[in-house]
Amino acid sequence: MVNVDTENLIIVCYPENAGGKFLINCLGLSDQSLFQSADLSAMQLNGLFDYSQKLNYLLTELDKIDDKWNDLGLGCHQLFGISNSSYRYVVANKIQPQDLTYSPLIGEITNSNSHYFYLVAHSSEVLECYLKVWKNPKIIMLTNFHEFIGTYRSTVWNADAEIKWIDTITNVCQPNIVWDTSRYLDKDRLSDGIEELYSVLGFLDYNKEAISTYFESWINKLLQVKNQQYENRP
């Protein structure tokens, strides 16, 4: 049985292309967290996937990307075994949340409460549905993302659109943590921000060198993909 009252779920709210998966992966590197993959999480829980192996996984998967971005084989579906739209279906049809068919590992994760795990909300509508199922999550919301998106991604946000998106999230709930995405524009600010986030969450294994290595590889790959997409335009 899945424990929907767990306090170890962290919902990360951000629009697509705002760098939320990078933040989740930085937190997922901690021994106190799980990656968004049932297979990799099972390996970690069995002592077969440590911090250095996690970092190597991220760097290896980044290196495989050519001209189309992907999420490195990590995501909500890969961990939970259901699509995010399943939550909307449950709410709309007044089905009991426990009737959702999760990955078998989710029961173990939620009942042991030994590790943090992560769920993504790109919109207030999805967040609201999550909160009808999960009762005690921590909420991280990204802000100040329009400049990062304009610099490193192929989409565009302006400040007004960003404010409206943030308002929709805060109308649903007040986030426990607000993450300033402009940190991605400076490696030192980014490193300091991740260290602070580890401290707030009680993670004891912050590794500046590892975070910086992952960050540099990620930023360089973002620019590579963006440049190749422009070059491949007809």
DRENNUTOR-35616 format. One line per 4 residues: number of its first residue (from 1); their letters; for each residue x, y, z of C-alpha. Coordinates in steps of 0.05 Angstrom, whole numbers, padded with zeros to 5 digits. Layout:
<sites>
NUM	a	X/Y/Z  ...
</sites>
This chain:
<sites>
1	mvnv	00000/00000/00000  00027/00069/-00019  00032/00117/00040  00003/00182/00012
5	dten	00018/00216/00079  00093/00211/00070  00132/00275/00083  00189/00254/00038
9	liiv	00157/00273/-00028  00182/00337/-00059  00140/00368/-00115  00181/00415/-00159
13	cype	00140/00467/-00197  00168/00499/-00259  00148/00510/-00332  00180/00467/-00385
17	nagg	00252/00485/-00403  00264/00523/-00338  00317/00476/-00310  00275/00440/-00259
21	kfli	00301/00371/-00278  00372/00396/-00267  00353/00418/-00197  00319/00352/-00182
25	nclg	00381/00314/-00206  00426/00357/-00163  00384/00338/-00103  00379/00266/-00128
29	lsdq	00454/00259/-00124  00450/00259/-00049  00450/00192/-00015  00387/00216/00020
33	slfq	00350/00222/-00046  00329/00178/-00104  00334/00191/-00178  00269/00193/-00218
37	sadl	00277/00121/-00241  00247/00059/-00207  00304/00015/-00233  00359/00062/-00209
41	samq	00324/00074/-00143  00318/-00001/-00131  00393/-00007/-00144  00407/00049/-00094
45	lngl	00363/00018/-00041  00402/-00046/-00050  00469/-00011/-00042  00487/-00016/-00116
49	fdys	00483/00057/-00138  00523/00107/-00098  00539/00181/-00106  00596/00172/-00154
53	qkln	00556/00123/-00197  00498/00173/-00198  00543/00228/-00223  00574/00183/-00275
57	yllt	00504/00165/-00299  00485/00238/-00308  00549/00255/-00345  00545/00194/-00390
61	eldk	00472/00207/-00409  00488/00280/-00423  00544/00260/-00469  00496/00217/-00510
65	iddk	00452/00277/-00528  00462/00304/-00598  00413/00355/-00626  00350/00338/-00588
69	wndl	00343/00347/-00513  00319/00290/-00469  00312/00280/-00394  00369/00230/-00387
73	glgc	00322/00171/-00377  00294/00203/-00314  00224/00227/-00301  00159/00221/-00263
77	hqlf	00134/00162/-00305  00201/00126/-00299  00196/00129/-00223  00121/00126/-00207
81	gisn	00100/00082/-00266  00041/00127/-00283  00033/00189/-00326  00020/00256/-00293
85	ssyr	-00047/00258/-00329  -00069/00199/-00287  -00077/00246/-00228  -00125/00289/-00268
89	yvva	-00165/00227/-00286  -00169/00206/-00213  -00194/00274/-00191  -00242/00284/-00249
93	nkiq	-00273/00215/-00240  -00272/00216/-00164  -00231/00152/-00162  -00196/00135/-00097
97	pqdl	-00122/00155/-00100  -00101/00086/-00075  -00130/00057/-00138  -00073/00087/-00179
101	tysp	-00026/00032/-00201  00043/00056/-00183  00110/00022/-00193  00116/-00030/-00137
105	lige	00176/00008/-00110  00133/00068/-00092  00101/00029/-00035  00169/00014/-00006
109	itns	00195/00085/-00014  00134/00118/00017  00129/00070/00076  00203/00069/00094
113	nshy	00210/00145/00092  00285/00135/00085  00296/00175/00022  00267/00237/-00012
117	fylv	00235/00228/-00081  00210/00278/-00132  00149/00295/-00174  00144/00350/-00227
121	ahss	00087/00400/-00235  00089/00443/-00298  00022/00476/-00283  -00023/00496/-00226
125	evle	-00077/00448/-00251  -00031/00388/-00245  -00005/00412/-00177  -00076/00418/-00151
129	cylk	-00090/00346/-00172  -00026/00321/-00139  -00047/00354/-00074  -00112/00316/-00074
133	vwkn	-00071/00252/-00072  -00007/00268/-00035  -00023/00300/00033  00044/00325/00060
137	pkii	00093/00341/00004  00145/00395/00006  00137/00444/-00052  00195/00477/-00089
141	mltn	00176/00531/-00139  00224/00560/-00191  00224/00635/-00203  00264/00685/-00245
145	fhef	00268/00634/-00302  00253/00677/-00363  00325/00700/-00373  00354/00630/-00367
149	igty	00303/00602/-00416  00317/00658/-00465  00392/00646/-00461  00397/00570/-00462
153	rstv	00332/00543/-00491  00295/00553/-00556  00232/00579/-00524  00218/00649/-00498
157	wnad	00186/00676/-00435  00178/00748/-00416  00175/00776/-00345  00099/00787/-00347
161	aeik	00085/00716/-00369  00131/00691/-00314  00094/00730/-00261  00027/00703/-00285
165	widt	00053/00632/-00282  00080/00642/-00212  00013/00671/-00190  -00024/00609/-00214
169	itnv	00021/00565/-00171  00017/00608/-00108  -00059/00610/-00115  -00058/00535/-00104
173	cqpn	-00008/00532/-00047  00049/00570/-00015  00115/00536/-00033  00162/00514/00022
177	ivwd	00222/00534/-00019  00230/00585/-00075  00288/00572/-00122  00318/00631/-00160
181	tsry	00333/00603/-00230  00378/00662/-00246  00431/00624/-00206  00440/00582/-00269
185	ldkd	00473/00643/-00302  00532/00640/-00254  00568/00577/-00232  00589/00603/-00163
189	rlsd	00518/00627/-00147  00492/00560/-00170  00540/00521/-00126  00523/00565/-00066
193	giee	00449/00557/-00079  00452/00481/-00083  00493/00479/-00019  00441/00522/00016
197	lysv	00385/00477/-00010  00421/00415/00016  00426/00449/00084  00352/00468/00086
201	lgfl	00331/00397/00068  00380/00366/00117  00423/00332/00065  00492/00318/00093
205	dynk	00534/00302/00031  00539/00366/-00010  00596/00359/-00059  00615/00424/-00094
209	eais	00662/00392/-00144  00609/00342/-00166  00555/00395/-00172  00601/00441/-00211
213	tyfe	00622/00384/-00258  00549/00366/-00272  00530/00439/-00281  00585/00454/-00331
217	swin	00568/00392/-00372  00494/00409/-00370  00502/00482/-00391  00550/00464/-00447
221	kllq	00502/00412/-00473  00444/00461/-00470  00482/00510/-00513  00504/00455/-00561
225	vknq	00433/00431/-00571  00406/00502/-00580  00460/00519/-00632  00448/00455/-00670
229	qyen	00373/00467/-00671  00384/00535/-00702  00433/00506/-00753  00383/00452/-00772
233	rp	00326/00500/-00785  00305/00502/-00859
</sites>
